[in-house]
Amino acid sequence: MTPQFLHEPDAHRYVLRNGDDGAIVAVVDYAVNDSAVSFTRTYTTPMQRGKGFAAQIVKFAVDDVEAASDKRIVPMCWYVADWFEANPERAGLLTR
């Protein structure tokens, strides 16, 4: 599988697609507030779970928020909260 990472702002989500056939592998949904981006849900298609794709799309989303804005991140989704616990060097991007 060749991964394809996309930001789909009209749908308020980051998507990891299989670059071979375009099938969605993992998604991070978000909502934008005045000074923050709330990551509200992380989803991986059942057949792709356990392969690290959720971590890859969360990293892509966090990197994009950091590079494209001065907003902070609210980890509303348990998976995103766990990702930040596993990556404490990125905690400076968090807010309540």
N, C-alpha and C positions, 0 to 999 in steps of 0.2 A: 504494500500500500504506500503510495506517495501522498503524504499529508498536505493539505491546503488549508491554511489559517486565514480566516476572513473576519472583518468587522462589518456587521450589517446594522448600521445606525438606525435605519428606518424601522427595523424590527427590534431594536434595543437588545442586541445579542452579539456574542462572538461565537463563531462556528468553526469547528474542525471538520473538514470534509475529506473523504477519500478522493485524492486527486485523479485516480484511475476512472472512477465512475460517478463522482460527484455526490455520493451518498453521505448523509450526515453521520458523523461518528460521535461527536460530543458538542455540547452547547453550554455557554454561560450566558444567562439572562441578566439584565441590569436595568436600573432606574436611575435617572440623573436628578440630583437635588441641586440647590444653589452652589454648594461648595464640595459636594461629594457624589460619588458614584456608588450606589448600593448594588452589590452582586447578590441577586435574589434566588438564583437556582442554577445548579450545575447538573447536567444530564449526559449520560453516556448510553448509547444504544446497547441493549442487553448483550448482543453477540460480541461487542467490543470491550465489555467491562473487564477490569483486571489487567489491562495492558498499558496503563499509564497515560491514557489519552485525556482523562479529566485533568490531571496535573499539567499536561502540556497546554491545554486550552486556557486554564486558569493563569498559567505563567504568561501566555501570549496576551491575555486580557489585562493583567496587571502591568506588564511592560508597556502596552499601548496607552493605558491611562497615564502612566508616569511620563511617557514621552510626548503625549499629545495635549496635556493639560496640567494645570496646577491643582486639580481636584484630589481629594483624599478618598479612600475606599472604606466602605462599610460592608463587612462580611456578613450579610444576612443569611447566607446559605452555610450550612454546617461544613460542607466540603471546603469552601473557600476559607472559613475560619481554621480548619485543620491544616490547609495548605500554608497559611501564614504562620501557624505554630511550627510547621516543619521547615519554614524559611524565615527565621527570626530576623535575618539581615534586611528583610523587606518591611518590617514592622513600622518604619517611619512613614509609610504610605497610609496607615490606618487612622481612622477617626471614629468617633461614636455617632 
